[in-house]
Amino acid sequence: MFRTIAVGSTNPAKSSAVRALCERAFPGCHIVAIDVPSGVPEQPIGEPETAEGARNRARAALAAVEGAQLGFGLEGGVDEEGHLINCVAVVCADGRENQAWGVRFPLPPAVAARALRGEELGPVMDEVSGRTESKKSLGAVGILTNGLFTRADMWQGPVACSLMPFLHPELYAAS
């Protein structure tokens, strides 16, 4: 069905989640991870900005990869109350689009305050945890759960749910 799938990020925590789910959903598909702009601030604040970043990445990835039939955008943000949020957008070459949300959890107050002032969460978490490049592996969720649930794990749920209308188009057809 979908042979070439573009992911609007080269971050392994994001692209590995798309790869893991799409290879199961569409055996034999080819996943292309490409760095594309989100069109939103480095640290999106609130659901609208986070969703816009995911949509922008999905559309840009689809446009950038020749022959792609699906484009994914994955965007992490912080809501106004200091919770981490994450959104996945998927767009199809035929114009269909869908969006799904993942976990929402409270960040430590000092971390949330810095993110809400515009600092990107990844470097803040690196600083407070003594790690480097944590956003490419554990992420904030992995650090705060002591590795029980990693950033790649966090993306798998919304990636799977974003695919629902593409896996069951007969159930999602407009009436």
HELIX and SHEET records of a PDB file:
HELIX    1   1 PRO A   12  ALA A   25  1                                  14    
HELIX    2   2 GLY A   46  ALA A   64  1                                  19    
HELIX    3   3 PRO A  109  LEU A  116  1                                   8    
HELIX    4   4 LEU A  121  SER A  129  1                                   9    
HELIX    5   5 SER A  134  LYS A  136  5                                   3    
HELIX    6   6 GLY A  139  LEU A  144  1                                   6    
HELIX    7   7 ARG A  151  SER A  162  1                                  12    
HELIX    8   8 MET A  164  LEU A  167  1                                   4    
HELIX    9   9 PRO A  169  TYR A  172  1                                   4    
SHEET    1   A 5 HIS A  30  ALA A  33  0                                        
SHEET    2   A 5 THR A   4  VAL A   7  1                                        
SHEET    3   A 5 LEU A  70  VAL A  78  1                                        
SHEET    4   A 5 HIS A  83  CYS A  92 -1                                        
SHEET    5   A 5 GLU A  97  TRP A 101 -1                                        
SHEET    1   B 5 HIS A  30  ALA A  33  0                                        
SHEET    2   B 5 THR A   4  VAL A   7  1                                        
SHEET    3   B 5 LEU A  70  VAL A  78  1                                        
SHEET    4   B 5 HIS A  83  CYS A  92 -1                                        
SHEET    5   B 5 PHE A 105  PRO A 106 -1                                        
END                                                                             
